[in-house]
């Protein structure tokens, strides 16, 4: 950390605003990464649903059982809605 003893009050405030900006940027990057990881897990789970049961899908993706169940329910609803359209 830089020596702040020789900085004026205004310079200290500017430095703190820069640090705040950097912290916000880091937080945003971490959140974007985590969101991307979750999206990838969901994509993999959707691809596995037709081939595996819920327990195997949970083991393969690390998702919670409830989430896999919801995905399976959403897939069934989607298939049913497409059948009705046809």
C-alpha distances in whole Angstrom, upper triangle without the diagonal:
4,7,9,12,14,13,17,17,18,15,13,15,15,11,12,15,13,11,15,16,14,15,18,19,18,20,23,22,23,26,27,27,29,31,32,33,35,37,37,38,41,42,43,45,47,48,49,51,54,54,52,53,50,49,49,47,44,44,43,41,39,40,42,45,46,44,46,49,48,48,51,52,51,52,56,56,55,58,60,59,60,63,64,63,65
4,6,9,10,10,14,15,16,12,11,14,14,10,12,15,13,12,16,17,15,17,20,20,20,22,25,25,25,28,30,30,31,34,35,35,38,39,40,41,44,45,46,47,50,51,52,54,57,57,56,56,53,52,52,50,48,47,47,44,42,43,45,49,49,47,49,52,51,50,54,55,54,55,58,58,57,60,62,61,62,65,66,65,67
4,6,7,8,12,14,15,12,11,14,14,11,13,16,15,14,18,20,18,20,23,23,23,25,28,28,29,31,33,33,35,37,38,39,41,43,44,45,47,48,49,51,53,54,55,57,60,60,59,59,56,56,55,53,51,51,50,47,46,46,48,52,52,50,52,55,54,54,57,58,57,58,62,61,60,63,66,65,65,69,70,69,71
4,6,5,9,10,12,9,7,11,12,9,11,14,14,13,16,18,18,19,22,23,23,25,27,28,29,31,33,33,35,37,38,39,41,43,44,45,47,49,50,51,53,55,56,57,61,61,59,60,57,56,56,54,51,51,51,48,46,47,48,52,51,49,52,55,53,53,57,58,56,58,61,61,60,63,65,64,65,68,69,68,70
4,6,8,10,13,11,9,13,14,13,14,17,17,17,19,22,22,22,25,27,27,28,31,32,32,34,36,37,38,40,42,43,44,46,48,49,51,52,53,55,57,58,59,61,64,64,63,63,60,59,59,57,54,54,54,51,49,50,51,55,54,53,55,58,57,57,60,61,60,61,65,64,63,67,69,67,68,72,72,71,74
4,7,10,12,9,10,13,14,13,15,18,18,18,21,22,22,24,26,27,28,30,32,33,34,36,38,38,40,42,43,44,46,48,49,50,52,54,55,56,58,60,61,62,66,66,65,65,62,61,61,59,57,57,56,53,51,52,53,57,57,55,57,60,59,58,62,63,61,63,66,66,65,68,70,69,69,73,73,72,75
4,7,8,6,6,10,10,9,12,14,15,15,18,19,20,21,24,25,25,27,29,30,31,33,35,36,38,39,41,42,44,45,47,48,50,51,53,54,56,57,59,60,63,64,63,63,60,60,59,57,55,55,54,51,50,50,51,55,54,52,55,58,56,56,60,60,58,60,64,63,62,65,67,66,66,70,70,69,72
4,5,5,6,9,10,10,12,14,15,16,18,20,21,22,24,26,27,28,30,32,33,35,36,37,39,40,42,43,45,46,48,50,51,52,54,55,57,59,60,61,65,65,64,64,61,61,61,58,56,57,56,53,51,51,52,56,55,53,56,59,57,57,60,61,59,61,64,63,62,66,68,66,67,70,71,69,72
4,5,5,6,9,10,10,12,14,15,16,18,20,21,22,24,26,27,29,30,31,33,35,36,37,39,41,42,43,45,47,48,49,51,53,54,55,57,58,60,63,64,62,62,59,59,59,57,54,55,55,51,50,49,50,54,53,51,54,56,54,55,58,59,57,59,62,61,60,64,65,64,65,68,68,67,70
4,5,5,6,9,10,11,12,14,15,17,18,20,21,23,24,26,27,29,30,32,33,35,36,37,39,41,42,43,45,47,48,49,51,52,54,56,57,58,62,62,61,62,58,58,59,56,54,55,54,50,49,49,50,53,52,50,53,55,53,53,57,57,55,57,61,59,58,62,64,62,63,66,66,65,68
4,5,5,6,9,10,11,12,14,15,17,18,20,21,23,24,26,27,29,30,32,33,35,36,37,39,41,42,44,45,47,48,50,51,52,54,56,57,60,61,60,60,57,57,57,54,52,53,52,49,47,47,49,52,51,49,52,55,53,52,56,57,55,57,60,59,58,61,63,61,62,66,66,65,67
4,5,5,6,9,10,10,12,14,15,16,18,20,21,22,24,26,27,28,30,32,33,34,36,37,39,40,42,43,45,46,48,49,51,53,54,55,59,59,58,58,55,55,55,52,50,51,50,47,45,45,46,50,49,47,50,53,51,51,54,55,53,55,58,57,56,60,62,60,61,65,65,64,66
4,5,5,6,9,10,10,12,14,15,16,18,20,21,22,24,26,27,28,30,31,33,35,36,37,39,41,42,43,45,47,48,49,51,52,54,57,58,57,57,54,54,54,51,49,50,49,46,44,44,45,48,47,45,48,51,48,49,52,53,51,53,56,55,54,57,59,57,58,62,62,61,64
4,5,5,6,9,10,11,12,14,15,17,19,20,21,23,24,26,27,29,30,31,33,35,36,37,39,41,42,43,45,47,48,50,51,52,56,57,56,56,53,53,53,50,48,49,48,45,43,43,44,48,47,45,48,50,48,48,51,52,50,52,55,54,53,56,58,56,57,61,61,60,62
4,5,5,6,9,10,11,12,14,15,17,18,20,21,23,24,26,27,29,30,32,33,35,36,38,39,41,42,44,45,47,48,50,51,54,55,54,54,51,51,51,48,46,47,46,43,41,41,43,46,46,44,46,49,47,47,50,51,49,51,54,53,52,56,58,56,57,60,61,60,62
4,5,5,6,9,10,10,12,14,15,16,18,20,21,22,24,26,27,28,30,32,33,34,36,37,39,40,42,43,45,47,48,49,53,53,52,52,49,49,49,46,44,45,44,41,39,39,40,44,43,41,44,46,45,44,48,49,47,49,52,51,50,54,56,54,55,59,59,58,60
4,5,5,6,9,10,10,12,14,15,16,18,20,21,22,24,26,27,28,30,31,33,35,36,37,39,41,42,43,45,47,48,51,52,51,51,48,48,48,45,43,44,43,40,39,38,39,43,42,40,43,45,43,43,47,47,45,47,50,49,48,51,53,52,52,56,56,55,58
4,5,5,6,9,10,11,12,14,15,17,18,20,21,23,24,26,27,29,30,31,33,35,36,37,39,41,42,44,45,47,50,51,50,50,47,47,47,44,42,43,42,39,38,37,39,43,42,39,42,45,43,42,46,47,45,46,50,49,48,51,53,51,52,56,56,55,57
4,5,5,6,9,10,11,12,14,15,17,18,20,21,23,24,26,27,29,30,32,33,35,36,38,39,41,42,44,45,48,49,48,48,45,45,45,42,40,41,40,37,35,35,37,40,40,38,40,43,41,41,44,45,43,45,49,48,47,50,52,51,51,55,56,55,57
4,5,5,6,9,10,11,12,14,15,16,18,20,21,22,24,26,27,28,30,32,33,35,36,37,39,41,42,43,47,47,46,46,43,43,43,41,38,39,39,35,34,33,35,38,37,35,38,41,39,38,42,43,41,43,46,45,44,48,50,48,49,52,53,52,54
4,5,5,6,9,10,11,12,14,15,16,18,20,21,22,24,26,27,29,30,31,33,35,36,37,39,41,42,45,46,45,45,43,43,43,40,38,39,38,34,33,33,34,38,37,35,37,40,38,37,41,42,40,41,45,44,43,46,48,46,47,51,51,50,52
4,5,5,6,9,10,11,12,14,15,17,18,20,21,23,24,26,27,29,30,32,33,35,36,38,39,41,44,45,44,44,41,41,41,38,36,37,36,33,31,31,33,37,36,34,36,39,37,37,40,41,39,41,44,44,42,46,48,47,47,51,51,50,52
4,5,5,6,9,10,11,12,14,15,17,18,20,21,23,24,26,27,29,30,32,33,35,36,38,39,42,43,42,42,39,39,39,36,34,35,34,31,29,29,30,34,34,31,34,37,35,35,38,39,37,39,43,42,41,44,46,45,46,49,50,49,51
4,5,5,6,9,10,10,12,14,15,16,18,20,21,22,24,26,27,28,30,31,33,35,36,37,41,41,40,41,38,38,38,35,33,34,33,30,28,28,29,33,32,30,32,35,33,33,36,37,35,37,40,39,38,42,44,42,43,46,47,46,48
4,5,5,6,9,10,10,12,14,15,16,18,20,21,23,24,26,27,29,30,31,33,35,36,39,40,39,40,37,37,37,34,32,33,32,29,28,27,29,33,32,30,32,35,33,32,36,37,34,36,39,39,38,41,43,41,42,46,46,45,47
4,5,5,6,9,10,11,12,14,15,17,18,20,21,23,24,26,27,29,30,32,33,35,38,38,37,38,35,35,35,32,30,31,30,26,25,25,27,31,31,28,30,33,32,31,35,36,34,35,39,39,37,40,43,42,42,46,47,46,48
4,5,5,6,9,10,11,12,14,15,16,18,20,21,23,24,26,27,29,30,32,33,36,37,36,36,33,33,33,30,28,29,28,25,23,23,25,28,28,25,28,31,29,29,32,33,31,33,36,36,35,38,40,39,40,43,44,44,46
4,5,5,6,9,10,10,12,14,15,16,18,20,21,22,24,26,27,29,30,31,35,36,35,35,32,33,33,30,28,29,28,24,23,23,25,28,27,25,27,30,28,27,31,32,30,31,35,34,33,36,38,37,37,41,42,41,43
4,5,5,6,9,10,11,12,14,15,17,18,20,21,23,24,26,27,29,30,33,34,33,34,32,32,31,28,27,28,26,23,22,22,24,28,28,25,27,30,28,27,30,32,30,31,34,34,33,36,38,37,37,41,42,41,43
4,5,5,6,9,10,11,12,14,15,17,18,20,21,23,24,26,27,29,32,32,31,32,29,29,29,26,24,25,24,20,19,19,21,25,25,22,24,28,26,25,29,30,28,30,33,33,32,35,37,37,37,40,42,41,43
4,5,5,6,8,10,10,12,14,15,16,18,20,21,22,24,26,27,30,31,30,30,27,28,28,25,23,24,23,19,18,18,20,23,23,20,22,25,23,23,26,27,25,27,30,30,29,32,34,34,34,38,39,38,40
4,5,5,6,9,10,10,12,14,15,16,18,20,21,23,24,26,29,30,29,30,27,28,27,24,23,24,23,19,19,18,21,24,23,20,22,25,23,22,26,27,25,26,29,29,28,31,33,32,32,36,37,36,38
4,5,5,6,9,10,11,12,14,15,17,18,20,21,23,24,28,28,27,28,26,26,25,22,21,22,20,17,17,17,19,23,23,20,21,25,23,22,25,27,25,26,29,30,28,31,34,33,33,36,38,37,39
4,5,5,6,9,10,11,12,14,15,17,18,20,21,23,26,26,25,26,23,23,23,20,18,19,18,14,14,13,16,19,19,17,18,22,20,19,23,24,23,24,27,28,27,29,32,31,32,35,36,36,38
4,5,5,6,9,10,11,12,14,15,16,18,20,21,24,25,24,25,22,23,23,19,18,20,18,15,15,13,16,19,18,15,17,20,18,17,21,22,20,21,25,25,24,26,29,28,29,32,33,33,35
4,5,5,6,9,10,10,12,14,15,17,18,20,23,24,23,24,22,23,22,19,18,19,17,14,15,14,17,20,20,16,18,21,19,17,21,23,20,21,25,25,23,26,29,28,28,31,33,32,34
4,5,5,6,9,10,11,12,14,16,17,18,22,22,21,22,20,20,19,16,15,16,14,11,11,11,14,18,18,15,16,19,18,17,20,22,20,21,24,25,24,26,29,29,29,32,34,33,35
4,5,5,6,9,10,11,12,14,15,16,20,21,19,20,17,18,18,14,13,15,13,10,10,9,12,15,15,11,13,16,15,13,17,19,17,18,21,22,21,23,26,26,27,29,31,31,33
4,5,5,6,9,10,11,12,14,15,18,20,19,20,18,19,19,15,15,17,15,11,12,11,14,16,16,12,13,16,15,12,16,18,16,16,20,20,19,21,24,24,24,27,28,28,29
4,5,5,6,9,10,11,12,14,17,18,17,19,17,18,17,13,14,15,12,9,11,11,14,17,17,14,14,17,16,14,16,19,17,17,21,22,20,22,25,25,25,27,30,29,30
4,5,5,6,9,10,11,12,15,16,15,16,14,15,14,10,10,11,9,6,8,7,11,13,14,11,10,14,14,12,14,17,16,16,19,20,20,21,24,25,25,27,29,29,31
4,5,5,6,9,10,10,14,15,14,15,13,15,14,10,11,13,11,8,10,8,11,12,12,9,8,12,11,8,11,14,12,12,16,17,16,18,21,21,21,24,26,26,27
4,5,5,6,9,10,13,14,14,16,15,16,15,11,13,15,12,10,12,11,14,15,16,12,11,14,13,10,12,15,13,12,16,17,15,17,20,20,20,23,25,25,26
4,5,5,6,9,11,12,12,14,13,14,12,9,11,12,9,7,10,10,14,14,16,13,11,14,14,11,13,16,15,14,17,19,17,18,22,23,22,24,27,27,27
4,5,5,6,9,10,9,11,9,11,10,6,8,10,8,6,9,8,11,11,12,10,7,10,11,8,9,13,12,11,14,16,16,17,20,21,21,23,25,26,26
4,5,5,8,10,10,12,11,14,12,9,11,14,12,10,13,11,14,13,14,11,8,11,11,7,8,11,10,8,11,13,12,13,16,17,17,19,22,22,23
4,6,7,8,9,12,12,15,12,10,13,14,11,11,14,14,16,16,17,14,11,14,14,11,11,14,13,11,14,16,14,14,18,19,18,20,23,23,23
4,6,5,6,9,9,11,9,6,10,11,9,9,13,12,15,14,16,13,10,12,14,11,10,14,14,12,14,17,16,16,19,21,20,21,25,25,25
4,5,5,7,7,10,9,7,10,12,11,11,14,13,14,12,14,12,8,10,11,8,7,10,11,9,11,14,13,13,16,18,18,19,22,23,23
4,6,8,10,13,11,10,13,15,14,14,17,16,18,16,17,15,12,13,14,11,9,12,13,10,11,14,14,12,15,17,17,17,20,22,21
4,7,10,12,9,9,13,13,12,14,17,16,18,16,18,17,13,14,16,14,12,15,16,13,14,18,17,16,19,21,20,21,24,25,25
4,7,8,6,6,10,10,10,12,14,14,15,13,15,15,11,12,15,13,11,14,16,14,15,18,18,18,20,23,22,23,26,27,27
4,6,6,6,9,10,11,12,14,13,13,11,13,13,9,10,13,12,10,13,15,14,14,18,18,18,20,22,23,23,26,28,28
4,6,5,6,9,10,10,11,10,10,7,9,10,6,7,10,10,8,11,14,13,14,17,18,18,20,22,23,24,26,28,29
4,5,5,6,9,10,10,10,10,7,11,11,9,10,13,13,12,15,17,17,18,21,22,22,24,26,27,28,30,32,32
4,5,5,6,9,10,11,11,10,13,13,10,12,15,14,13,16,18,17,18,22,22,22,24,27,27,28,30,32,32
4,5,5,6,8,8,10,9,11,10,7,10,12,11,10,14,15,14,16,19,19,19,22,24,24,25,28,29,30
4,5,5,5,5,6,6,9,9,7,10,12,11,12,15,16,16,18,20,21,22,24,26,27,28,30,32,32
4,6,6,8,9,9,13,13,11,13,16,15,15,19,20,19,21,24,24,25,27,29,30,31,33,35,35
4,6,8,11,12,15,13,11,14,16,15,15,19,19,18,21,23,23,24,26,28,28,30,32,33,34
4,5,9,10,13,11,9,13,14,13,14,17,17,17,20,22,22,23,25,27,27,29,31,32,33
4,7,9,12,10,10,13,15,14,15,18,19,19,22,24,24,25,27,29,29,31,33,34,35
4,7,8,6,7,10,11,11,13,15,16,16,19,20,21,22,25,26,27,29,31,31,33
4,5,5,7,9,10,11,13,14,15,17,19,20,21,23,25,26,27,29,31,32,33
4,5,5,6,9,10,11,12,14,15,17,18,20,21,23,24,26,27,29,31,32
4,6,5,6,9,10,10,12,14,15,16,18,20,21,22,24,26,27,29,30
4,5,5,6,9,10,10,12,14,15,16,18,20,21,22,24,26,27,29
4,5,5,6,9,10,11,12,14,15,17,18,20,21,23,24,26,27
4,5,5,6,9,10,11,12,14,15,17,18,20,21,23,25,26
4,5,5,6,9,10,10,12,14,15,16,18,20,21,23,24
4,5,5,6,9,10,10,12,14,15,16,18,20,21,23
4,5,5,6,9,10,11,12,14,15,17,19,20,21
4,5,5,6,9,10,11,12,14,15,17,19,20
4,5,5,6,9,10,10,12,14,15,17,18
4,5,5,6,9,10,11,12,14,15,17
4,5,5,6,9,10,11,12,14,15
4,5,5,6,9,10,11,12,14
4,5,5,6,9,10,11,13
4,5,5,6,9,10,11
4,5,5,6,9,10
4,5,5,6,9
4,5,5,6
4,5,5
4,5
4
